Amino acid sequence: MRRSGRSLSALALLLAVLVLLVTGCAGAGTSTAPTVVTTADGTTAAPTPTSDAGVPAGDADLLVEVVATGLDVPWEMRFLPDGNLLVTERTGRIVRVDPGTGVVTPLGGLPVTADGESGLLGLAVDPDFPAQPYVYVAYTHDARDGGLQNRVSRLTLTGDAIGDERVLVDGIPAGSIHDGSRVAFGPDGFLWVTTGDAGRGSPAEDKGSLAGKVLRMDRDGRPSPGNPFSGSLVYSYGHRNPQGIAWLSGDPQPFLTEHGPDTNDEINHVAAGGDFGWPTFVGKVTEPGFVDPIYTWTPTVAPAGAVFYEADAIPGWRGSLLFVTLKEQDLRRLTPADAAFAAVSNEDVLLDGRFGRLRSIAVGPDGALYLGTSNRDGRGDPASDDDRILRVTAR
C-alpha cells in the first residue's frame, strides 16, 4: 500500500529522535578529545588526563591559611617524621614550626654571612631521622682571604637544639647573588646540592669548579659512586642559578627550576655529566653537546622552590610539578605532556600576587601544600606579619 508523504515525514522524524536518544545515552560519562596545547618549545601535545576528581583545582577551589608569622626570610622548609616543619631563615636561624598551633621554636643558629642572596639557605633531613638525628644545610660564610664561600654541613638535632656541626664540603664559590644551594636527598639515598655561578658566569662551565653545578655526594660529603667525573662531586654543570630541585616518582634524575638572565628562566631535567650551557647559551638552542631545557619563560618569573605533587588531597594535581616564584609572586602548576615529563602540556598560575614573593614549598603528610613567603629579603614589600608560612588545601 502506498504511504502518504506526511506519514513518511512523521516516520523519519520519529527515527531521528530515537537515534539521538540512543547516541546520547551511549555518550553519557565519556569525555571529549583533549585540547591540543602549544608548549614553550613550539611543539604541541595533548594534556595528561586528570584524576577521577575531574577538573584540576584552581584558585577558587583553594583555601589558604596562615600557619606561622614573624619569620625572617624562610629559605627552606622540610617536614620531620613527627609532622613538624623544620625551617631555615636566611639570617642564620633554624626553627621548628608546629603546623597545628603555629608555634615557632628556635633551635639554634649558624654564623652566616647574609649579604644579598647569601646566608643560611638549603636544608635536608636525614632519611633515617631520628635514628640518624642529622640535618644538612648549605650556607654562606666569610673565609676572609678567600672571600665569601658556601659550604655544606651536617648538624645534629637533639630535642630543641641544633649542635655538633660537621663540615662536609667547603670552598664552594659564593657571592651576593646566584648562590643556588637547594639541598635534598634523592631517591638513590644520596645528597644532592645545587650551586649557582656566584655572579661570575664562566666557572659554571669549568668542571674543576664547584660553582654553577649540581653536586651529588654521600652523607659524609664524599663523591657518590657512579658520578660521571671520576673522584668529583660534580654531576652536571653549566647552571646559572638553580633554585629548586624535585624528583618525579620513578625517575632517579631530578628536575630543576633555574634563573636565567633577563630571558629564559628554565625547567631542566638533570642528566649525568650534562652541560646545560651557561654562560654560552640560555634557553632552547638545540646545539650538540648541550642539554636543552624542557620549558622556559621570557619575560622571566624567578622560579624558586619546587616539588612534584604525589598526593590526592588537592584534586587533579597528582603528578604535577608545583613551584613558587619570586618575581611574579605566584604558585605555578605544570602538567606533563607525557609520563617522562619530557614536555609540558599546560601551565596554571595560582595565588597570583596575593602573598608577595614566594620562595619555599613543601607537601605535608596530609597532602596539604605549605609555602614560605620571602617579603623581607630586601626585594619585597613586607606586611606587618611577614614572613609567613602558608597552608594551601582544597575547599
C-alpha positions in Angstrom: 0.0 0.0 0.0 1.4 3.4 -0.8 2.1 5.7 2.2 1.4 9.4 2.1 4.2 11.9 2.1 3.0 13.2 5.5 3.2 9.7 7.0 6.8 9.2 5.7 7.9 12.6 7.2 6.5 11.6 10.6 8.2 8.3 10.5 11.5 9.9 9.6 11.2 12.4 12.4 10.5 9.5 14.9 13.5 7.6 13.7 15.7 10.7 14.1 14.6 11.2 17.7 15.3 7.6 18.5 18.8 7.9 17.1 19.5 11.0 19.2 18.3 9.3 22.3 20.4 6.2 21.8 23.6 8.0 20.9 23.1 10.5 23.8 22.9 7.6 26.3 25.9 5.9 24.8 27.9 9.0 25.1 27.0 9.7 28.7 30.0 9.8 31.0 32.6 9.9 28.2 35.0 12.8 27.7 35.7 14.9 24.6 39.0 14.7 22.8 41.7 16.7 24.8 42.6 20.1 23.7 46.0 20.4 22.0 48.3 22.8 23.8 51.3 24.6 22.5 54.3 24.2 24.8 57.3 26.6 25.3 59.4 24.9 22.6 56.8 25.3 20.0 55.6 21.7 19.9 52.1 20.6 20.5 50.8 17.9 22.8 47.6 16.7 24.5 47.4 17.3 28.2 47.8 14.4 30.6 44.3 13.2 31.7 43.4 14.4 35.2 42.4 12.1 38.0 38.9 10.8 38.6 38.3 14.0 40.6 37.7 15.8 37.3 38.9 19.3 36.5 42.1 20.1 38.5 41.7 22.5 41.4 42.1 26.2 40.5 42.3 29.4 42.6 38.6 29.3 43.5 39.0 25.8 44.8 41.9 26.6 47.2 41.8 27.6 50.8 44.9 29.4 52.1 45.5 29.7 55.8 48.4 31.4 57.7 50.3 28.8 59.8 53.1 31.0 61.2 54.1 34.6 61.2 57.1 36.8 62.0 59.8 34.8 60.3 62.9 36.3 58.7 63.1 35.1 55.0 62.3 31.4 55.5 64.5 29.9 52.8 63.8 26.2 53.0 61.4 24.0 55.0 61.3 20.2 55.4 58.9 18.0 57.3 60.2 16.0 60.2 58.7 12.5 60.8 56.7 13.8 63.7 54.8 16.2 61.4 56.6 19.4 62.5 58.3 21.7 60.0 62.0 22.5 60.1 62.8 25.9 58.6 66.0 27.8 57.8 65.9 31.6 57.9 68.4 33.3 55.6 69.9 35.4 58.5 71.1 32.1 60.2 68.4 30.8 62.5 66.9 27.3 62.3 63.4 27.0 63.8 60.8 24.3 64.2 57.2 25.2 63.3 54.2 23.3 64.7 51.7 23.4 61.7 48.8 22.8 64.1 49.4 25.6 66.5 51.7 27.9 64.6 54.2 27.9 67.5 57.7 28.7 66.3 60.6 27.2 68.4 64.1 28.5 67.8 66.6 25.6 67.7 69.8 27.5 67.2 71.8 29.2 64.5 74.9 29.4 62.4 77.4 32.4 61.9 76.4 33.0 58.3 77.1 36.0 56.0 73.7 37.2 54.9 74.7 39.5 52.1 72.2 40.0 49.3 71.1 36.5 48.2 73.6 34.7 50.5 73.1 33.4 54.0 71.6 30.2 55.5 70.0 28.5 52.5 69.1 24.9 51.8 68.1 22.2 54.2 67.5 18.4 54.1 66.6 15.9 56.8 68.4 12.6 57.0 66.2 9.9 55.5 66.8 7.8 58.7 65.8 10.5 61.1 65.5 10.3 64.1 67.6 7.1 64.3 70.2 9.2 62.5 69.5 12.6 64.1 71.1 14.7 61.3 70.0 17.7 59.2 72.1 19.0 56.3 72.4 22.7 55.4 74.1 24.9 52.9 75.2 28.4 54.0 77.5 31.3 53.2 80.4 32.3 55.4 83.3 34.8 55.1 86.5 32.9 54.5 88.4 36.2 54.8 91.3 35.9 52.4 89.1 33.6 50.3 86.2 35.9 50.4 82.6 34.6 50.5 82.3 30.8 50.3 79.4 28.4 50.5 79.6 25.2 52.5 77.5 22.1 53.1 77.4 20.9 56.7 75.8 18.2 58.8 74.2 19.2 62.1 72.9 17.1 64.9 69.3 17.8 66.0 68.6 16.7 69.6 65.4 17.8 71.2 65.2 21.6 70.9 68.8 22.2 70.0 71.0 22.2 66.9 74.6 21.3 67.5 77.7 19.3 66.5 78.4 20.8 63.1 80.5 18.7 60.7 81.6 20.5 57.5 81.1 18.1 54.6 82.1 20.4 51.6 83.7 23.8 51.8 85.1 26.3 49.3 82.1 26.5 47.0 82.3 29.9 45.3 79.7 32.3 46.8 78.6 35.9 46.2 75.9 38.4 47.0 73.9 36.8 44.1 73.5 33.4 42.4 74.2 31.1 45.3 71.8 28.3 44.4 72.0 26.0 47.4 69.0 23.7 47.4 69.8 20.6 49.4 67.8 17.4 49.1 68.1 13.6 49.3 67.2 11.9 46.1 65.5 8.5 45.7 69.0 7.0 45.4 69.7 7.9 49.0 72.5 10.4 48.1 72.6 14.1 49.0 72.1 16.5 46.1 73.2 20.2 46.2 72.6 22.9 43.6 75.2 25.7 43.3 75.0 29.0 41.5 77.7 30.7 39.4 78.2 33.3 42.2 77.6 36.0 39.6 80.7 35.1 37.7 79.5 33.2 34.7 82.5 31.2 33.4 83.0 28.9 36.4 79.8 27.2 35.6 81.4 25.7 32.5 84.6 24.7 34.4 84.3 21.2 35.7 87.1 21.8 38.2 85.0 24.5 39.9 82.0 23.8 42.3 80.1 26.9 41.1 77.2 26.6 38.7 76.8 22.8 39.3 74.6 20.1 40.6 76.6 18.1 43.1 75.9 14.6 44.4 77.5 13.1 47.5 77.1 10.6 50.3 76.2 11.6 53.8 79.8 12.2 54.7 80.4 14.6 51.7 82.3 12.2 49.5 81.5 11.9 45.8 78.8 9.4 45.2 79.7 6.2 43.4 78.7 6.5 39.8 79.2 10.2 39.5 80.1 11.0 35.9 83.5 12.6 36.6 85.8 10.3 38.5 86.5 11.5 42.0 84.4 14.6 41.6 81.2 15.8 43.3 80.0 17.3 40.0 77.0 15.6 38.5 76.0 18.2 35.9 77.3 21.7 35.0 76.6 24.9 33.0 74.0 26.1 35.5 73.4 29.7 36.3 71.4 29.7 39.5 69.3 26.6 40.1 66.7 27.5 42.8 64.6 24.4 43.1 65.1 20.6 42.9 62.5 17.9 42.8 62.1 14.2 41.7 59.3 12.7 39.6 58.2 9.4 41.0 60.2 6.6 39.5 62.8 8.9 37.9 66.3 9.0 39.5 67.3 12.2 37.8 66.0 15.5 39.4 64.2 18.4 37.7 65.5 21.9 38.4 64.0 25.4 38.4 66.7 27.8 37.2 67.0 31.5 36.9 68.0 32.9 33.5 69.4 36.4 33.0 66.8 38.8 31.5 65.3 35.9 29.5 64.8 32.2 29.6 64.1 31.1 33.1 64.2 27.3 32.8 62.9 23.9 33.9 65.7 21.5 33.4 65.9 17.7 33.7 69.3 16.8 35.1 71.4 14.3 33.1 74.6 12.7 34.4 77.5 14.7 33.0 75.1 17.1 31.2 76.3 20.5 30.1 73.3 22.9 30.5 75.0 25.7 28.6 75.5 28.7 30.9 77.1 31.2 30.2 77.4 30.2 26.5 73.7 29.5 25.9 70.4 30.2 27.6 67.1 28.7 26.6 66.5 26.1 23.9 69.3 26.1 21.4 69.5 22.6 20.0 73.3 22.6 19.9 75.2 19.3 20.0 76.8 18.6 23.4 74.3 20.8 25.4 71.2 19.8 27.2 68.1 21.9 26.4 65.5 22.9 29.0 62.1 21.3 28.8 60.3 24.6 29.5 61.3 28.3 29.6 59.9 31.7 30.5 60.5 35.1 28.8 59.8 37.5 30.5 61.4 35.8 33.5 59.4 34.8 36.6 62.2 33.9 39.0 61.1 30.3 39.8 62.2 29.1 43.3 61.4 26.0 45.4 59.8 23.1 43.6 58.1 19.8 44.4 56.2 17.0 42.5 52.8 16.6 43.9 52.1 12.9 44.6 49.1 13.2 46.9 45.3 13.3 46.3 44.2 15.9 48.8 44.1 18.6 46.1 42.0 17.2 43.2 43.6 16.7 39.8 47.1 17.7 40.9 48.8 14.3 41.2 51.9 14.1 39.0 52.2 17.9 38.5 55.3 19.9 39.1 54.5 22.7 41.6 56.8 25.6 42.2 56.7 29.1 43.6 58.1 32.3 42.1 59.8 35.4 43.5 59.4 37.9 40.7 55.9 37.0 39.7 54.8 36.2 43.3 52.7 33.2 42.5 52.3 29.4 42.7 52.6 27.5 39.4 51.4 24.1 38.4 52.9 22.4 35.3 51.1 19.4 33.8 53.3 16.9 32.0 52.6 16.1 28.4 53.9 12.5 28.8 54.8 10.1 31.5 58.5 11.1 31.4 57.7 14.8 31.7 59.8 15.5 28.6 57.4 18.4 27.8 54.8 20.5 29.4 51.2 20.5 28.2 49.7 23.1 30.5 50.7 25.8 33.0 48.4 27.1 35.7 49.2 30.4 37.5 47.7 30.4 41.0 47.6 32.8 44.0 48.9 35.5 41.7 50.3 38.4 43.8 48.2 37.6 46.8 51.0 36.9 49.3 54.0 38.6 47.8 57.3 36.9 47.0 57.3 33.1 47.5 60.5 31.1 47.9 59.9 27.7 49.6 57.4 24.9 49.2 56.7 21.5 50.8 54.0 18.9 50.9 52.6 17.9 54.3 51.9 14.3 55.4 48.2 15.1 54.8 48.7 16.2 51.3 48.4 19.9 52.1 50.8 22.3 50.4 53.0 24.6 52.5 54.5 27.8 51.1 57.0 30.3 52.6 57.0 33.9 51.7 60.2 35.9 51.1 59.0 39.5 51.5 61.7 40.6 54.0 64.6 39.7 51.6 65.2 43.3 50.5 63.2 43.0 47.3 59.7 42.5 48.7 57.1 44.7 50.3 56.6 43.1 53.7 53.3 43.1 55.5 53.3 43.6 59.3 53.2 39.8 59.9 55.8 38.8 57.3 57.4 36.5 56.7 54.8 33.8 56.8 54.2 30.1 56.3 51.0 29.4 54.5 49.0 26.2 54.2 47.1 25.5 50.9 44.3 22.9 50.9 41.2 22.2 48.7 38.0 23.8 49.9 
